[in-house]
Each structure stands twice: as C-alpha cells, then as structure tokens.
Amino acid sequence: MSYRLLVSRFAILAAIFPAAEARAQAGAEATFAGQVIDTYWGEPVEGAVVQLTETLRPDGSRIVGITGADGRFRIAGVPPGPSQVSVTRIGYADLYQVLDIRDGQFTEVVLIPKPVVLEGLEVYVDRLETRLRELPYVTNTWSEPELKSAPDLNVAEYLHSQPAFEFVPCFQDNSGTSIFGQRLNCIRTRGTMAQRPRIYIDDAPAFGGVEELASLPTTAIYRVEVIRGCGQIRVYTNTYVEGTAVRQRPLLPIVC
C-alpha cells in the first residue's frame, strides 16, 4: 500500500485512515517507510529528518529517521496508528501532518524547495571555512550529514563520542563520587589540557555551558566547530543558518 503527501503553499492534502483499525493493532509494531522528493525537480531529498513528534519509544527516545542519497527512509519499531509526523530539511519548507501509520505502507513526501536558501548555503559555508583558516589553531568541524548520522544524540553526547575528544570534570573532587557522577563541564582534546569551554550558539555566547549543548538535538544542528587551544565550541542551528544564508549577515571575528 502506498499514498502520496502533497504540499503546496495553500494546502496540505493527505490520506488519514480510520483510527479503529489502528487500535486493533495495539501492542504491535510497524515499519514506517517512504521517500522524500523535491517537488520542483522530482529528485530525492537527501538528509531530510522524518520524525514522529508526539510519539516516543518505550525507553523515552525519539522516533526519528534520516533519508539517504535516494531520499528513502525506513524507521522500524513504530507504534501503529495516528501519529504527528514532521519532515524537515534545511532549504525546504517544513511539513507537519498527522498520518495513520500501518506496517507495509510506503509514503511519498513532496517538499517545496527554497531556492534562495539553497544557493546561499554554499556561500555561507565557504565564509565559515575562511574564518577558521585565518585562526592559528587546530580546529575540528562536524557538518550536517555527520551530525544526522546520530539522530538520537544531543550535541554534547555527540561530541563526547568523537575520537580524541571528551568532556571531563573541571575539578575532580575527593568525595568518593565517581568521575561519572561529577559534572562534565570541561573539554579535553588530544594535545590540550582540560579547559572550561566557551560555547557559542549561532554566534552568540551560551551561558548555560555544556548543559545547554545537551539540550540541542543533532537533527536541529547544521554545523559544529571545536577550536582547540582556544577552548571554543561553536554551534550553528538550521534555523540560524537558513536565515543567514538568505540575508548574508556579516560574520563576527572569532576572538580567543
């Protein structure tokens, strides 16, 4: 079985199936599968985030999938029945729709591109790279495809999982509390001492520290930069990058 989601500037049309049948499947699991396509060019959209926004797994984790190069997604272990589904991709209009998810169905999603944003992204990323090259420090960057490869993690968890990078306690107390019971509010990278990071989100100081990074899902982030020696972590959200790509705001210099 398959059906198609059509999105226009004026309306969203979708098939919604009776809830009675879904209730009959209570306790069962379905595989939610489909494909996301660019409505103008008919090409698959890679890197789109497909998420059940109001439904969680039994362990409390989000139900989310990412489209591959062919625009297809496949999310296993989804509770059957009506669910609020979002499909988002930077440079495209967001889609939100209630769907009655049933095992074996194939959903085709058509997203409307924002050509000005897509064109401006290349220019903006080039400017970010140029700004980093001007610094006398080693830097690490993680782009949108890398971040989306771990959709169940937040930014702090993602960075902590990377080789040669870890969050550690700034001060290890002698209370007998294990290191894992202490606040991991400093960073340590290969070749550097542990230091309290200065964190910037969308080029603005984030005073919440590592805890603020832990509130940001990787699926909402376009780019992360870690400037070694300078002790900075710079995070750019999809919303900010999209707005900047359109308006081409001037980049602020990085001061270490």
One Martini backbone bead per residue (centre of mass of N, CA, C, O) as a GRO file, in nm:
protein
  256
    1MET     BB    1   0.099   0.034   0.019
    2SER     BB    2   0.024   0.373  -0.096
    3TYR     BB    3   0.103   0.727  -0.048
    4ARG     BB    4   0.060   1.085  -0.100
    5LEU     BB    5   0.227   1.382  -0.020
    6LEU     BB    6   0.096   1.709  -0.055
    7VAL     BB    7   0.259   2.030  -0.105
    8SER     BB    8   0.156   2.366  -0.051
    9ARG     BB    9   0.094   2.701   0.002
   10PHE     BB   10  -0.230   2.627   0.073
   11ALA     BB   11  -0.199   2.303   0.111
   12ILE     BB   12  -0.265   1.982   0.279
   13LEU     BB   13  -0.265   1.654   0.143
   14ALA     BB   14  -0.406   1.358   0.305
   15ALA     BB   15  -0.420   1.038   0.418
   16ILE     BB   16  -0.666   0.922   0.664
   17PHE     BB   17  -0.715   0.668   0.871
   18PRO     BB   18  -0.880   0.475   1.062
   19ALA     BB   19  -0.849   0.423   1.411
   20ALA     BB   20  -0.967   0.140   1.461
   21GLU     BB   21  -0.746  -0.030   1.326
   22ALA     BB   22  -0.514   0.068   1.507
   23ARG     BB   23  -0.632  -0.038   1.776
   24ALA     BB   24  -0.615  -0.341   1.683
   25GLN     BB   25  -0.280  -0.304   1.693
   26ALA     BB   26  -0.220  -0.317   1.971
   27GLY     BB   27   0.128  -0.378   2.044
   28ALA     BB   28   0.233  -0.332   1.782
   29GLU     BB   29   0.457  -0.311   1.496
   30ALA     BB   30   0.606  -0.081   1.268
   31THR     BB   31   0.715   0.018   0.938
   32PHE     BB   32   0.839   0.328   0.840
   33ALA     BB   33   0.809   0.416   0.492
   34GLY     BB   34   0.994   0.610   0.230
   35GLN     BB   35   0.991   0.925   0.032
   36VAL     BB   36   1.182   1.216  -0.055
   37ILE     BB   37   1.077   1.497  -0.268
   38ASP     BB   38   1.131   1.726  -0.507
   39THR     BB   39   0.882   1.915  -0.653
   40TYR     BB   40   1.043   2.049  -0.895
   41TRP     BB   41   1.261   1.800  -0.983
   42GLY     BB   42   1.206   1.497  -0.869
   43GLU     BB   43   1.416   1.464  -0.646
   44PRO     BB   44   1.588   1.344  -0.405
   45VAL     BB   45   1.609   1.396  -0.045
   46GLU     BB   46   1.878   1.446   0.139
   47GLY     BB   47   1.869   1.468   0.495
   48ALA     BB   48   1.597   1.418   0.598
   49VAL     BB   49   1.373   1.464   0.872
   50VAL     BB   50   1.195   1.196   1.028
   51GLN     BB   51   0.927   1.257   1.268
   52LEU     BB   52   0.773   1.169   1.572
   53THR     BB   53   0.671   1.427   1.775
   54GLU     BB   54   0.441   1.262   1.986
   55THR     BB   55   0.633   1.001   1.985
   56LEU     BB   56   0.765   0.736   2.185
   57ARG     BB   57   0.958   0.523   2.310
   58PRO     BB   58   0.972   0.322   2.584
   59ASP     BB   59   1.266   0.470   2.658
   60GLY     BB   60   1.213   0.788   2.545
   61SER     BB   61   1.289   0.798   2.263
   62ARG     BB   62   1.311   0.900   1.958
   63ILE     BB   63   1.135   0.901   1.640
   64VAL     BB   64   1.385   0.869   1.387
   65GLY     BB   65   1.484   0.969   1.047
   66ILE     BB   66   1.702   0.939   0.754
   67THR     BB   67   1.775   1.026   0.447
   68GLY     BB   68   1.912   0.922   0.172
   69ALA     BB   69   2.030   0.954  -0.147
   70ASP     BB   70   1.727   0.833  -0.234
   71GLY     BB   71   1.517   0.956  -0.004
   72ARG     BB   72   1.504   0.724   0.192
   73PHE     BB   73   1.310   0.567   0.458
   74ARG     BB   74   1.348   0.369   0.779
   75ILE     BB   75   1.125   0.286   1.056
   76ALA     BB   76   1.142   0.096   1.326
   77GLY     BB   77   0.924   0.040   1.586
   78VAL     BB   78   0.631   0.154   1.527
   79PRO     BB   79   0.347   0.267   1.632
   80PRO     BB   80   0.046   0.210   1.539
   81GLY     BB   81  -0.112   0.484   1.401
   82PRO     BB   82  -0.171   0.790   1.486
   83SER     BB   83   0.068   1.051   1.382
   84GLN     BB   84   0.294   1.301   1.422
   85VAL     BB   85   0.458   1.434   1.131
   86SER     BB   86   0.791   1.529   1.040
   87VAL     BB   87   0.950   1.718   0.762
   88THR     BB   88   1.297   1.811   0.739
   89ARG     BB   89   1.492   2.067   0.551
   90ILE     BB   90   1.725   2.253   0.463
   91GLY     BB   91   1.573   2.452   0.205
   92TYR     BB   92   1.280   2.367   0.314
   93ALA     BB   93   0.965   2.314   0.367
   94ASP     BB   94   0.786   2.230   0.620
   95LEU     BB   95   0.634   1.922   0.745
   96TYR     BB   96   0.298   1.867   0.885
   97GLN     BB   97   0.143   1.545   0.979
   98VAL     BB   98  -0.121   1.326   1.004
   99LEU     BB   99  -0.070   0.971   1.045
  100ASP     BB  100  -0.157   0.637   0.954
  101ILE     BB  101   0.033   0.390   1.069
  102ARG     BB  102   0.135   0.108   0.861
  103ASP     BB  103   0.230  -0.185   0.781
  104GLY     BB  104   0.365  -0.161   0.443
  105GLN     BB  105   0.374   0.124   0.391
  106PHE     BB  106   0.419   0.394   0.140
  107THR     BB  107   0.566   0.720   0.163
  108GLU     BB  108   0.524   1.018  -0.023
  109VAL     BB  109   0.726   1.310  -0.009
  110VAL     BB  110   0.667   1.661  -0.081
  111LEU     BB  111   0.898   1.922  -0.120
  112ILE     BB  112   0.962   2.266  -0.087
  113PRO     BB  113   1.182   2.470  -0.213
  114LYS     BB  114   1.455   2.715  -0.134
  115PRO     BB  115   1.656   2.859  -0.351
  116VAL     BB  116   1.799   3.087  -0.190
  117VAL     BB  117   1.909   2.904   0.031
  118LEU     BB  118   2.067   2.694  -0.137
  119GLU     BB  119   2.260   2.908  -0.258
  120GLY     BB  120   2.362   3.042   0.021
  121LEU     BB  121   2.507   2.804   0.164
  122GLU     BB  122   2.777   2.794   0.013
  123VAL     BB  123   2.870   3.077   0.092
  124TYR     BB  124   2.857   3.048   0.400
  125VAL     BB  125   3.051   2.806   0.437
  126ASP     BB  126   3.296   2.946   0.309
  127ARG     BB  127   3.314   3.168   0.528
  128LEU     BB  128   3.363   2.981   0.767
  129GLU     BB  129   3.624   2.851   0.662
  130THR     BB  130   3.787   3.112   0.637
  131ARG     BB  131   3.778   3.192   0.937
  132LEU     BB  132   3.934   2.940   1.040
  133ARG     BB  133   4.200   2.971   0.865
  134GLU     BB  134   4.285   3.245   1.027
  135LEU     BB  135   4.362   3.062   1.253
  136PRO     BB  136   4.619   2.944   1.499
  137TYR     BB  137   4.433   2.672   1.500
  138VAL     BB  138   4.300   2.381   1.568
  139THR     BB  139   4.025   2.222   1.395
  140ASN     BB  140   3.686   2.102   1.431
  141THR     BB  141   3.436   1.957   1.210
  142TRP     BB  142   3.070   1.924   1.184
  143SER     BB  143   2.834   1.825   0.976
  144GLU     BB  144   2.520   1.747   0.896
  145PRO     BB  145   2.558   1.445   0.812
  146GLU     BB  146   2.711   1.361   1.071
  147LEU     BB  147   2.496   1.444   1.281
  148LYS     BB  148   2.259   1.267   1.148
  149SER     BB  149   2.393   0.983   1.217
  150ALA     BB  150   2.290   1.080   1.531
  151PRO     BB  151   1.964   1.136   1.609
  152ASP     BB  152   1.966   1.045   1.934
  153LEU     BB  153   2.151   1.284   1.986
  154ASN     BB  154   2.323   1.522   2.133
  155VAL     BB  155   2.581   1.736   2.119
  156ALA     BB  156   2.734   1.638   2.369
  157GLU     BB  157   2.725   1.335   2.298
  158TYR     BB  158   2.861   1.351   2.026
  159LEU     BB  159   3.133   1.471   2.113
  160HIS     BB  160   3.199   1.249   2.329
  161SER     BB  161   3.212   1.020   2.087
  162GLN     BB  162   3.468   1.137   1.983
  163PRO     BB  163   3.770   1.126   1.887
  164ALA     BB  164   3.979   1.305   2.092
  165PHE     BB  165   3.708   1.361   2.273
  166GLU     BB  166   3.611   1.518   2.594
  167PHE     BB  167   3.430   1.520   2.887
  168VAL     BB  168   3.522   1.679   3.198
  169PRO     BB  169   3.607   1.759   3.497
  170CYS     BB  170   3.738   2.044   3.626
  171PHE     BB  171   3.692   1.917   3.924
  172GLN     BB  172   3.821   1.666   4.121
  173ASP     BB  173   3.694   1.520   4.372
  174ASN     BB  174   3.716   1.359   4.723
  175SER     BB  175   3.416   1.214   4.790
  176GLY     BB  176   3.386   0.935   4.603
  177THR     BB  177   3.286   1.025   4.349
  178SER     BB  178   3.248   0.950   4.054
  179ILE     BB  179   3.323   1.080   3.752
  180PHE     BB  180   3.018   1.028   3.650
  181GLY     BB  181   2.894   1.211   3.902
  182GLN     BB  182   3.019   1.447   3.766
  183ARG     BB  183   3.069   1.738   3.613
  184LEU     BB  184   3.099   1.778   3.253
  185ASN     BB  185   3.256   2.106   3.204
  186CYS     BB  186   3.499   2.002   3.034
  187ILE     BB  187   3.761   1.993   2.791
  188ARG     BB  188   3.935   1.729   2.595
  189THR     BB  189   4.204   1.721   2.376
  190ARG     BB  190   4.434   1.642   2.174
  191GLY     BB  191   4.705   1.826   2.315
  192THR     BB  192   4.528   1.915   2.569
  193MET     BB  193   4.399   2.065   2.825
  194ALA     BB  194   4.176   2.103   3.046
  195GLN     BB  195   3.878   2.306   2.969
  196ARG     BB  196   3.669   2.568   2.975
  197PRO     BB  197   3.428   2.634   2.766
  198ARG     BB  198   3.337   2.837   2.499
  199ILE     BB  199   3.002   2.898   2.406
  200TYR     BB  200   2.839   2.901   2.081
  201ILE     BB  201   2.517   3.008   1.955
  202ASP     BB  202   2.483   3.166   1.682
  203ASP     BB  203   2.726   3.372   1.774
  204ALA     BB  204   2.635   3.335   2.077
  205PRO     BB  205   2.655   3.329   2.396
  206ALA     BB  206   2.654   3.036   2.617
  207PHE     BB  207   2.577   3.018   2.965
  208GLY     BB  208   2.497   2.696   3.003
  209GLY     BB  209   2.691   2.528   2.867
  210VAL     BB  210   2.684   2.193   2.840
  211GLU     BB  211   2.380   2.183   2.905
  212GLU     BB  212   2.300   2.332   2.641
  213LEU     BB  213   2.403   2.117   2.446
  214ALA     BB  214   2.206   1.890   2.567
  215SER     BB  215   1.942   2.049   2.432
  216LEU     BB  216   2.063   1.968   2.141
  217PRO     BB  217   1.978   1.825   1.865
  218THR     BB  218   2.135   1.712   1.584
  219THR     BB  219   1.886   1.769   1.383
  220ALA     BB  220   1.916   2.103   1.449
  221ILE     BB  221   2.208   2.089   1.315
  222TYR     BB  222   2.460   2.207   1.084
  223ARG     BB  223   2.711   2.296   1.284
  224VAL     BB  224   3.043   2.213   1.428
  225GLU     BB  225   3.294   2.380   1.633
  226VAL     BB  226   3.639   2.312   1.733
  227ILE     BB  227   3.879   2.511   1.915
  228ARG     BB  228   4.181   2.454   1.976
  229GLY     BB  229   4.326   2.631   2.251
  230CYS     BB  230   4.065   2.824   2.264
  231GLY     BB  231   3.803   2.680   2.385
  232GLN     BB  232   3.582   2.639   2.148
  233ILE     BB  233   3.222   2.615   2.089
  234ARG     BB  234   3.045   2.602   1.775
  235VAL     BB  235   2.696   2.653   1.700
  236TYR     BB  236   2.463   2.573   1.423
  237THR     BB  237   2.156   2.624   1.331
  238ASN     BB  238   1.928   2.585   1.091
  239THR     BB  239   1.774   2.850   1.128
  240TYR     BB  240   2.018   3.042   1.121
  241VAL     BB  241   2.144   2.956   0.851
  242GLU     BB  242   1.903   3.019   0.674
  243GLY     BB  243   1.890   3.324   0.741
  244THR     BB  244   2.188   3.389   0.659
  245ALA     BB  245   2.179   3.290   0.362
  246VAL     BB  246   1.977   3.514   0.276
  247ARG     BB  247   2.118   3.784   0.423
  248GLN     BB  248   2.422   3.789   0.465
  249ARG     BB  249   2.566   3.813   0.724
  250PRO     BB  250   2.808   3.922   0.904
  251LEU     BB  251   3.097   3.806   1.034
  252LEU     BB  252   3.231   3.745   1.328
  253PRO     BB  253   3.500   3.754   1.498
  254ILE     BB  254   3.735   3.543   1.641
  255VAL     BB  255   3.795   3.541   1.996
  256CYS     BB  256   4.062   3.411   2.222
   0.00000   0.00000   0.00000
